[in-house]
Each structure stands twice: as C-alpha cells, then as structure tokens.
Amino acid sequence: MLSHYDTKELRKGIDLLYKRVDKHFGHVPDESDALYSSKAPAIARGLVQDVWKECQKEYEKIVELCTRIIAIYYPEGVQMEFTMGDVKDAFSKRG
C-alpha cells in the first residue's frame, strides 16, 4: 500500500488538504455581520494557520507510527517513499 505513495502523491494530498482547510476555515463572513466586521480577515487567517499546524502534527504522528510499524513487522524490504522531512517541507510550502 505504501509503495503507491511517493513524495509527489504526498504533496498532492497536502495541497488538497490545504484547499479544504482554507475553504472551510478561511471563509470571511459578509460585511453585515456585526460580530466580526473589520476583524474577520485576520480571524480567518489565524484560524487557518492554527488548523494547518494541527494537521501537520497529525501527519507527523501518522508517519512516525508507520515508521515504527515497518521497523517492527517489515524490517526487510518495506520502505516508505517519503520521509518526515518531505512532510515538513510540503506543509511549510503551504503554511
């Protein structure tokens, strides 16, 4: 299963995730909303950044888990095509 996910697929997935995070959390309410008014864009940007950081933490936990499972159960031959550095690079390019 892991052989189908290389660095290119990883980046595509992270790019798609960013678009979804931005779509759902970066939405700025219309100007008639008295609660947010002029602060809405800053609030939305901050929320997107916070959600994005949490997404990166989850990705990193999953990569660590997969690495441990591979080391324990598949020590000869099974490898992930991307590294933790690739995950961090992909997230930093979007966030």
Secondary structure, 3 states (H helix, E strand, C coil): CHHHCCHHHHHHHHHHHHHHHHHHHCCCCCCCCCCCHHHHHHHHHHHHHHHHHHHHHHHHHHHHHHHHHHHHHCCCCCCCCCCHHHHHHHHHHHC
